[in-house]
Amino acid sequence: MNTILEPQITILQNTKMFKTANEFSLHIEQLVASKKMSHMDAVLEYCKENYLEPSDVVALINKSLKDKIEMDFRELNYLPKQAQLDV
């Protein structure tokens, strides 16, 4: 019976837990930079690697990360474009 529980415990020990949304956001930024992927893909990759549902990390997505995901979606035409001021 212990052999069944040991792999599950190992999986949980390998999961990186974040105390704040900012720590999670920094980790996602590192994934984006290192793997050249979008922010949403990085969040989904993190969920896949840690056996989590995307709904499990909603509380860890801060405003900055949410804005970057939204910007990625606008660039991919998943959301309508917004007017931008030329600066």
N, CA, C and O atoms as a GROMACS GRO file, in nm:
protein
  348
    1MET      N    1   0.082  -0.120   0.000
    1MET     CA    2   0.000   0.000   0.000
    1MET      C    3   0.086   0.126   0.000
    1MET      O    4   0.045   0.226  -0.058
    2ASN      N    5   0.201   0.124   0.061
    2ASN     CA    6   0.290   0.239   0.060
    2ASN      C    7   0.343   0.268  -0.080
    2ASN      O    8   0.370   0.384  -0.112
    3THR      N    9   0.359   0.167  -0.161
    3THR     CA   10   0.410   0.190  -0.295
    3THR      C   11   0.314   0.272  -0.380
    3THR      O   12   0.357   0.344  -0.470
    4ILE      N   13   0.186   0.262  -0.352
    4ILE     CA   14   0.088   0.342  -0.426
    4ILE      C   15   0.097   0.488  -0.386
    4ILE      O   16   0.083   0.576  -0.471
    5LEU      N   17   0.119   0.517  -0.260
    5LEU     CA   18   0.123   0.654  -0.212
    5LEU      C   19   0.255   0.725  -0.242
    5LEU      O   20   0.257   0.847  -0.257
    6GLU      N   21   0.363   0.652  -0.252
    6GLU     CA   22   0.494   0.714  -0.272
    6GLU      C   23   0.503   0.797  -0.399
    6GLU      O   24   0.554   0.909  -0.392
    7PRO      N   25   0.457   0.751  -0.515
    7PRO     CA   26   0.465   0.836  -0.635
    7PRO      C   27   0.385   0.965  -0.622
    7PRO      O   28   0.428   1.070  -0.670
    8GLN      N   29   0.269   0.959  -0.557
    8GLN     CA   30   0.188   1.079  -0.540
    8GLN      C   31   0.259   1.179  -0.450
    8GLN      O   32   0.255   1.299  -0.477
    9ILE      N   33   0.324   1.133  -0.347
    9ILE     CA   34   0.397   1.221  -0.257
    9ILE      C   35   0.513   1.286  -0.331
    9ILE      O   36   0.541   1.404  -0.312
   10THR      N   37   0.581   1.210  -0.415
   10THR     CA   38   0.692   1.265  -0.493
   10THR      C   39   0.642   1.375  -0.586
   10THR      O   40   0.708   1.478  -0.600
   11ILE      N   41   0.530   1.355  -0.649
   11ILE     CA   42   0.474   1.456  -0.738
   11ILE      C   43   0.445   1.584  -0.661
   11ILE      O   44   0.480   1.693  -0.707
   12LEU      N   45   0.384   1.574  -0.546
   12LEU     CA   46   0.353   1.692  -0.467
   12LEU      C   47   0.478   1.762  -0.418
   12LEU      O   48   0.478   1.885  -0.407
   13GLN      N   49   0.583   1.689  -0.389
   13GLN     CA   50   0.707   1.751  -0.343
   13GLN      C   51   0.776   1.827  -0.455
   13GLN      O   52   0.846   1.924  -0.429
   14ASN      N   53   0.757   1.785  -0.579
   14ASN     CA   54   0.820   1.852  -0.693
   14ASN      C   55   0.742   1.976  -0.737
   14ASN      O   56   0.794   2.056  -0.815
   15THR      N   57   0.621   1.994  -0.688
   15THR     CA   58   0.538   2.109  -0.724
   15THR      C   59   0.590   2.233  -0.655
   15THR      O   60   0.605   2.235  -0.533
   16LYS      N   61   0.619   2.336  -0.733
   16LYS     CA   62   0.665   2.462  -0.675
   16LYS      C   63   0.544   2.540  -0.629
   16LYS      O   64   0.455   2.572  -0.707
   17MET      N   65   0.542   2.571  -0.500
   17MET     CA   66   0.432   2.647  -0.444
   17MET      C   67   0.474   2.792  -0.432
   17MET      O   68   0.589   2.822  -0.402
   18PHE      N   69   0.382   2.881  -0.454
   18PHE     CA   70   0.410   3.024  -0.449
   18PHE      C   71   0.330   3.086  -0.336
   18PHE      O   72   0.212   3.057  -0.317
   19LYS      N   73   0.398   3.173  -0.261
   19LYS     CA   74   0.331   3.240  -0.150
   19LYS      C   75   0.250   3.360  -0.197
   19LYS      O   76   0.148   3.394  -0.138
   20THR      N   77   0.296   3.423  -0.305
   20THR     CA   78   0.227   3.541  -0.355
   20THR      C   79   0.204   3.530  -0.505
   20THR      O   80   0.268   3.451  -0.575
   21ALA      N   81   0.111   3.611  -0.553
   21ALA     CA   82   0.084   3.617  -0.697
   21ALA      C   83   0.205   3.673  -0.772
   21ALA      O   84   0.228   3.637  -0.887
   22ASN      N   85   0.281   3.761  -0.707
   22ASN     CA   86   0.400   3.818  -0.772
   22ASN      C   87   0.506   3.712  -0.797
   22ASN      O   88   0.572   3.714  -0.901
   23GLU      N   89   0.525   3.619  -0.703
   23GLU     CA   90   0.620   3.510  -0.723
   23GLU      C   91   0.578   3.423  -0.841
   23GLU      O   92   0.661   3.384  -0.923
   24PHE      N   93   0.450   3.394  -0.848
   24PHE     CA   94   0.397   3.314  -0.959
   24PHE      C   95   0.418   3.387  -1.091
   24PHE      O   96   0.460   3.327  -1.190
   25SER      N   97   0.389   3.516  -1.093
   25SER     CA   98   0.406   3.597  -1.213
   25SER      C   99   0.551   3.597  -1.260
   25SER      O  100   0.578   3.586  -1.380
   26LEU      N  101   0.644   3.610  -1.167
   26LEU     CA  102   0.786   3.607  -1.203
   26LEU      C  103   0.826   3.472  -1.261
   26LEU      O  104   0.904   3.465  -1.356
   27HIS      N  105   0.772   3.366  -1.204
   27HIS     CA  106   0.802   3.232  -1.257
   27HIS      C  107   0.748   3.217  -1.400
   27HIS      O  108   0.816   3.162  -1.486
   28ILE      N  109   0.628   3.267  -1.424
   28ILE     CA  110   0.569   3.262  -1.559
   28ILE      C  111   0.653   3.346  -1.656
   28ILE      O  112   0.676   3.304  -1.769
   29GLU      N  113   0.698   3.463  -1.612
   29GLU     CA  114   0.784   3.547  -1.696
   29GLU      C  115   0.912   3.474  -1.734
   29GLU      O  116   0.960   3.485  -1.847
   30GLN      N  117   0.968   3.399  -1.641
   30GLN     CA  118   1.089   3.321  -1.670
   30GLN      C  119   1.060   3.213  -1.774
   30GLN      O  120   1.142   3.188  -1.862
   31LEU      N  121   0.944   3.148  -1.762
   31LEU     CA  122   0.907   3.047  -1.862
   31LEU      C  123   0.889   3.110  -1.999
   31LEU      O  124   0.933   3.053  -2.100
   32VAL      N  125   0.826   3.226  -2.004
   32VAL     CA  126   0.804   3.296  -2.131
   32VAL      C  127   0.938   3.328  -2.197
   32VAL      O  128   0.955   3.307  -2.317
   33ALA      N  129   1.032   3.380  -2.119
   33ALA     CA  130   1.162   3.419  -2.173
   33ALA      C  131   1.244   3.297  -2.215
   33ALA      O  132   1.307   3.299  -2.321
   34SER      N  133   1.244   3.193  -2.134
   34SER     CA  134   1.330   3.078  -2.163
   34SER      C  135   1.275   2.988  -2.272
   34SER      O  136   1.352   2.930  -2.349
   35LYS      N  137   1.144   2.974  -2.281
   35LYS     CA  138   1.085   2.882  -2.378
   35LYS      C  139   1.020   2.952  -2.497
   35LYS      O  140   0.964   2.886  -2.585
   36LYS      N  141   1.027   3.088  -2.500
   36LYS     CA  142   0.972   3.165  -2.613
   36LYS      C  143   0.826   3.127  -2.641
   36LYS      O  144   0.792   3.087  -2.752
   37MET      N  145   0.743   3.140  -2.540
   37MET     CA  146   0.602   3.108  -2.553
   37MET      C  147   0.518   3.224  -2.500
   37MET      O  148   0.571   3.314  -2.435
   38SER      N  149   0.390   3.221  -2.527
   38SER     CA  150   0.301   3.326  -2.476
   38SER      C  151   0.279   3.305  -2.327
   38SER      O  152   0.309   3.200  -2.271
   39HIS      N  153   0.226   3.408  -2.264
   39HIS     CA  154   0.202   3.400  -2.120
   39HIS      C  155   0.098   3.295  -2.086
   39HIS      O  156   0.113   3.222  -1.988
   40MET      N  157  -0.008   3.286  -2.166
   40MET     CA  158  -0.111   3.186  -2.141
   40MET      C  159  -0.055   3.045  -2.159
   40MET      O  160  -0.087   2.956  -2.081
   41ASP      N  161   0.027   3.026  -2.262
   41ASP     CA  162   0.090   2.895  -2.282
   41ASP      C  163   0.180   2.860  -2.164
   41ASP      O  164   0.186   2.744  -2.123
   42ALA      N  165   0.248   2.958  -2.108
   42ALA     CA  166   0.335   2.934  -1.992
   42ALA      C  167   0.253   2.894  -1.870
   42ALA      O  168   0.293   2.805  -1.795
   43VAL      N  169   0.139   2.959  -1.849
   43VAL     CA  170   0.052   2.922  -1.737
   43VAL      C  171   0.001   2.780  -1.756
   43VAL      O  172   0.001   2.700  -1.662
   44LEU      N  173  -0.042   2.748  -1.877
   44LEU     CA  174  -0.093   2.613  -1.904
   44LEU      C  175   0.018   2.508  -1.893
   44LEU      O  176  -0.007   2.397  -1.846
   45GLU      N  177   0.138   2.543  -1.935
   45GLU     CA  178   0.253   2.453  -1.921
   45GLU      C  179   0.283   2.426  -1.774
   45GLU      O  180   0.308   2.312  -1.734
   46TYR      N  181   0.278   2.532  -1.693
   46TYR     CA  182   0.300   2.517  -1.549
   46TYR      C  183   0.194   2.423  -1.490
   46TYR      O  184   0.226   2.335  -1.410
   47CYS      N  185   0.068   2.443  -1.529
   47CYS     CA  186  -0.039   2.358  -1.479
   47CYS      C  187  -0.018   2.212  -1.520
   47CYS      O  188  -0.036   2.121  -1.439
   48LYS      N  189   0.022   2.192  -1.645
   48LYS     CA  190   0.045   2.056  -1.694
   48LYS      C  191   0.158   1.988  -1.620
   48LYS      O  192   0.147   1.872  -1.581
   49GLU      N  193   0.269   2.059  -1.599
   49GLU     CA  194   0.385   2.002  -1.531
   49GLU      C  195   0.356   1.970  -1.384
   49GLU      O  196   0.419   1.881  -1.327
   50ASN      N  197   0.262   2.043  -1.325
   50ASN     CA  198   0.234   2.026  -1.182
   50ASN      C  199   0.099   1.960  -1.156
   50ASN      O  200   0.048   1.964  -1.044
   51TYR      N  201   0.040   1.900  -1.261
   51TYR     CA  202  -0.086   1.827  -1.247
   51TYR      C  203  -0.194   1.912  -1.182
   51TYR      O  204  -0.263   1.867  -1.090
   52LEU      N  205  -0.209   2.034  -1.230
   52LEU     CA  206  -0.309   2.127  -1.179
   52LEU      C  207  -0.409   2.162  -1.288
   52LEU      O  208  -0.377   2.156  -1.407
   53GLU      N  209  -0.527   2.197  -1.248
   53GLU     CA  210  -0.626   2.251  -1.340
   53GLU      C  211  -0.600   2.402  -1.349
   53GLU      O  212  -0.558   2.462  -1.250
   54PRO      N  213  -0.623   2.463  -1.463
   54PRO     CA  214  -0.604   2.609  -1.473
   54PRO      C  215  -0.684   2.687  -1.369
   54PRO      O  216  -0.641   2.793  -1.325
   55SER      N  217  -0.798   2.635  -1.330
   55SER     CA  218  -0.878   2.705  -1.228
   55SER      C  219  -0.809   2.706  -1.092
   55SER      O  220  -0.844   2.787  -1.006
   56ASP      N  221  -0.712   2.617  -1.071
   56ASP     CA  222  -0.640   2.612  -0.944
   56ASP      C  223  -0.542   2.728  -0.928
   56ASP      O  224  -0.504   2.761  -0.816
   57VAL      N  225  -0.501   2.790  -1.038
   57VAL     CA  226  -0.402   2.897  -1.030
   57VAL      C  227  -0.462   3.036  -1.054
   57VAL      O  228  -0.388   3.134  -1.063
   58VAL      N  229  -0.593   3.045  -1.063
   58VAL     CA  230  -0.658   3.173  -1.088
   58VAL      C  231  -0.620   3.276  -0.982
   58VAL      O  232  -0.595   3.393  -1.015
   59ALA      N  233  -0.615   3.235  -0.857
   59ALA     CA  234  -0.582   3.328  -0.748
   59ALA      C  235  -0.439   3.379  -0.757
   59ALA      O  236  -0.406   3.480  -0.696
   60LEU      N  237  -0.354   3.311  -0.832
   60LEU     CA  238  -0.213   3.350  -0.845
   60LEU      C  239  -0.187   3.443  -0.963
   60LEU      O  240  -0.074   3.488  -0.981
   61ILE      N  241  -0.287   3.472  -1.043
   61ILE     CA  242  -0.268   3.558  -1.159
   61ILE      C  243  -0.297   3.702  -1.117
   61ILE      O  244  -0.411   3.740  -1.091
   62ASN      N  245  -0.190   3.782  -1.111
   62ASN     CA  246  -0.206   3.922  -1.071
   62ASN      C  247  -0.244   4.008  -1.192
   62ASN      O  248  -0.249   3.958  -1.304
   63LYS      N  249  -0.269   4.135  -1.168
   63LYS     CA  250  -0.315   4.226  -1.274
   63LYS      C  251  -0.215   4.236  -1.388
   63LYS      O  252  -0.254   4.237  -1.505
   64SER      N  253  -0.088   4.242  -1.355
   64SER     CA  254   0.017   4.253  -1.456
   64SER      C  255   0.014   4.133  -1.551
   64SER      O  256   0.018   4.148  -1.673
   65LEU      N  257   0.009   4.014  -1.494
   65LEU     CA  258   0.007   3.892  -1.575
   65LEU      C  259  -0.123   3.884  -1.656
   65LEU      O  260  -0.122   3.844  -1.772
   66LYS      N  261  -0.233   3.923  -1.595
   66LYS     CA  262  -0.362   3.923  -1.665
   66LYS      C  263  -0.357   4.018  -1.786
   66LYS      O  264  -0.407   3.984  -1.893
   67ASP      N  265  -0.297   4.136  -1.768
   67ASP     CA  266  -0.284   4.231  -1.878
   67ASP      C  267  -0.197   4.176  -1.990
   67ASP      O  268  -0.226   4.197  -2.108
   68LYS      N  269  -0.092   4.105  -1.955
   68LYS     CA  270  -0.003   4.047  -2.057
   68LYS      C  271  -0.073   3.935  -2.133
   68LYS      O  272  -0.057   3.922  -2.255
   69ILE      N  273  -0.151   3.855  -2.062
   69ILE     CA  274  -0.229   3.750  -2.130
   69ILE      C  275  -0.330   3.813  -2.224
   69ILE      O  276  -0.348   3.767  -2.337
   70GLU      N  277  -0.395   3.919  -2.178
   70GLU     CA  278  -0.492   3.990  -2.262
   70GLU      C  279  -0.425   4.047  -2.386
   70GLU      O  280  -0.480   4.039  -2.496
   71MET      N  281  -0.307   4.105  -2.370
   71MET     CA  282  -0.233   4.162  -2.483
   71MET      C  283  -0.196   4.052  -2.584
   71MET      O  284  -0.209   4.071  -2.705
   72ASP      N  285  -0.151   3.936  -2.533
   72ASP     CA  286  -0.120   3.823  -2.621
   72ASP      C  287  -0.244   3.781  -2.700
   72ASP      O  288  -0.235   3.754  -2.820
   73PHE      N  289  -0.358   3.776  -2.633
   73PHE     CA  290  -0.482   3.735  -2.699
   73PHE      C  291  -0.524   3.836  -2.805
   73PHE      O  292  -0.575   3.798  -2.910
   74ARG      N  293  -0.503   3.965  -2.778
   74ARG     CA  294  -0.537   4.067  -2.878
   74ARG      C  295  -0.446   4.054  -3.000
   74ARG      O  296  -0.493   4.067  -3.114
   75GLU      N  297  -0.318   4.027  -2.979
   75GLU     CA  298  -0.224   4.011  -3.090
   75GLU      C  299  -0.259   3.888  -3.175
   75GLU      O  300  -0.235   3.888  -3.295
   76LEU      N  301  -0.315   3.786  -3.112
   76LEU     CA  302  -0.355   3.665  -3.184
   76LEU      C  303  -0.497   3.674  -3.239
   76LEU      O  304  -0.550   3.577  -3.294
   77ASN      N  305  -0.560   3.792  -3.222
   77ASN     CA  306  -0.697   3.818  -3.270
   77ASN      C  307  -0.802   3.731  -3.202
   77ASN      O  308  -0.908   3.705  -3.260
   78TYR      N  309  -0.776   3.686  -3.079
   78TYR     CA  310  -0.877   3.616  -3.001
   78TYR      C  311  -0.970   3.716  -2.933
   78TYR      O  312  -1.084   3.683  -2.897
   79LEU      N  313  -0.922   3.838  -2.914
   79LEU     CA  314  -1.002   3.948  -2.858
   79LEU      C  315  -0.997   4.063  -2.957
   79LEU      O  316  -0.899   4.077  -3.031
   80PRO      N  317  -1.100   4.146  -2.960
   80PRO     CA  318  -1.098   4.261  -3.052
   80PRO      C  319  -0.989   4.360  -3.016
   80PRO      O  320  -0.955   4.378  -2.899
   81LYS      N  321  -0.934   4.424  -3.118
   81LYS     CA  322  -0.830   4.525  -3.097
   81LYS      C  323  -0.891   4.646  -3.029
   81LYS      O  324  -1.008   4.677  -3.049
   82GLN      N  325  -0.809   4.714  -2.948
   82GLN     CA  326  -0.851   4.838  -2.883
   82GLN      C  327  -0.773   4.952  -2.944
   82GLN      O  328  -0.661   4.934  -2.992
   83ALA      N  329  -0.833   5.069  -2.943
   83ALA     CA  330  -0.763   5.186  -2.992
   83ALA      C  331  -0.645   5.215  -2.901
   83ALA      O  332  -0.655   5.208  -2.779
   84GLN      N  333  -0.530   5.249  -2.963
   84GLN     CA  334  -0.410   5.280  -2.886
   84GLN      C  335  -0.362   5.419  -2.923
   84GLN      O  336  -0.369   5.459  -3.040
   85LEU      N  337  -0.314   5.492  -2.825
   85LEU     CA  338  -0.259   5.624  -2.850
   85LEU      C  339  -0.114   5.611  -2.893
   85LEU      O  340  -0.038   5.535  -2.834
   86ASP      N  341  -0.075   5.686  -2.996
   86ASP     CA  342   0.064   5.688  -3.038
   86ASP      C  343   0.142   5.779  -2.944
   86ASP      O  344   0.108   5.896  -2.926
   87VAL      N  345   0.245   5.724  -2.885
   87VAL     CA  346   0.325   5.804  -2.790
   87VAL      C  347   0.463   5.822  -2.843
   87VAL      O  348   0.547   5.885  -2.778
   0.00000   0.00000   0.00000
